[in-house]
Amino acid sequence: MTDADSEYLAQTRHKAQVLKQVLEKEFQALKDQDLTHFDELQEQKLEILSFLASEDLLERVKIYTQDSNKKTAMANLSAWDDIMLLIADCKDMHSRNEMFISRKLETIRGALQTIQSPDPMNTVEVYDRLGKIRPNRSRQTMGDA
C-alpha cells in the first residue's frame, strides 16, 4: 500500500468519524428543536455521504482487497473493517434520528388534526392563562340538547 493509499484510508476513516459526530449533533438539535442548526448540519452530512458513496471509493476498496500480497491485503481488510464498523454505527444513528423525526411529525399531525377537527368527540381541553380549563362552547351546546 502506498502512502497515498494510506492517506486515503485515513481520510475515509476521518470522514466516517465526522459523520458519526454530525449525526450525534443532528439528534441533539432535534431534541432541542433547533431546526436552524439541524438544517446547517444537513449540508455537512450530504458532503460526507457524497464522499463515502463515491465510485472512486468503491474502486479503491476493490483494489485494496485484491492486493497480491496477503499481508497487505489483510491489513487493508482490517482497516476497511474498522471503517465499515463506523459506518454501521452511523447507519444506526441515522435510523434513530429518522424515527425521532417521524414520531415528532406524527405527534404534530395528530395535534393539528385534533385542533382542526369539528368533531365534538375530539375536543381538546384548553387552559387559560391561570392554568384553569377554559369552558368549551361545543360541550355547553351539547348539554342544552
VENSUL-V843747 format. One record per residue. N is the residue number from 0. RES is the residue in three letters. SS is DSSP state (2 for helix, 1 for strand, 0 for the rest). D_LAST is the distance of its C-alpha to the last C-alpha in whole Angstrom. Layout:
n->[N,N]
res->[RES,RES]
ss->[SS,SS]
d_last->[D_LAST,D_LAST]
This chain:
n->[0,1,2,3,4,5,6,7,8,9,10,11,12,13,14,15,16,17,18,19,20,21,22,23,24,25,26,27,28,29,30,31,32,33,34,35,36,37,38,39,40,41,42,43,44,45,46,47,48,49,50,51,52,53,54,55,56,57,58,59,60,61,62,63,64,65,66,67,68,69,70,71,72,73,74,75,76,77,78,79,80,81,82,83,84,85,86,87,88,89,90,91,92,93,94,95,96,97,98,99,100,101,102,103,104,105,106,107,108,109,110,111,112,113,114,115,116,117,118,119,120,121,122,123,124,125,126,127,128,129,130,131,132,133,134,135,136,137,138,139,140,141,142,143,144]
res->[MET,THR,ASP,ALA,ASP,SER,GLU,TYR,LEU,ALA,GLN,THR,ARG,HIS,LYS,ALA,GLN,VAL,LEU,LYS,GLN,VAL,LEU,GLU,LYS,GLU,PHE,GLN,ALA,LEU,LYS,ASP,GLN,ASP,LEU,THR,HIS,PHE,ASP,GLU,LEU,GLN,GLU,GLN,LYS,LEU,GLU,ILE,LEU,SER,PHE,LEU,ALA,SER,GLU,ASP,LEU,LEU,GLU,ARG,VAL,LYS,ILE,TYR,THR,GLN,ASP,SER,ASN,LYS,LYS,THR,ALA,MET,ALA,ASN,LEU,SER,ALA,TRP,ASP,ASP,ILE,MET,LEU,LEU,ILE,ALA,ASP,CYS,LYS,ASP,MET,HIS,SER,ARG,ASN,GLU,MET,PHE,ILE,SER,ARG,LYS,LEU,GLU,THR,ILE,ARG,GLY,ALA,LEU,GLN,THR,ILE,GLN,SER,PRO,ASP,PRO,MET,ASN,THR,VAL,GLU,VAL,TYR,ASP,ARG,LEU,GLY,LYS,ILE,ARG,PRO,ASN,ARG,SER,ARG,GLN,THR,MET,GLY,ASP,ALA]
ss->[0,0,2,2,2,2,2,2,2,2,2,2,2,2,2,2,2,2,2,2,2,2,2,2,2,2,2,2,2,2,2,2,0,0,2,2,2,2,2,2,2,2,2,2,2,2,2,2,2,2,2,2,0,0,2,2,2,2,2,2,2,2,2,2,2,0,0,0,0,2,2,2,2,2,2,2,2,2,2,2,2,2,2,2,2,2,2,2,2,2,2,2,2,2,2,2,2,2,2,2,2,2,2,2,2,2,2,2,2,2,2,2,2,2,2,2,0,0,0,2,2,2,0,0,0,0,1,0,0,0,0,0,1,0,0,0,2,2,2,2,2,2,2,2,0]
d_last->[85,86,85,83,81,81,79,77,76,76,73,71,71,70,67,66,66,64,62,61,60,58,56,56,55,52,50,51,50,47,46,46,44,47,47,50,52,51,52,55,56,55,58,60,59,59,63,64,62,64,67,66,65,69,71,74,72,72,76,77,75,77,80,80,79,82,85,88,89,87,87,85,83,82,81,79,77,77,76,73,72,71,69,67,66,65,63,62,60,59,57,55,54,53,51,50,49,47,45,44,43,41,39,39,38,35,34,33,32,29,28,28,26,24,24,23,21,18,16,14,15,18,17,20,21,23,25,26,30,30,29,26,22,21,17,15,13,11,10,9,7,5,5,4,0]
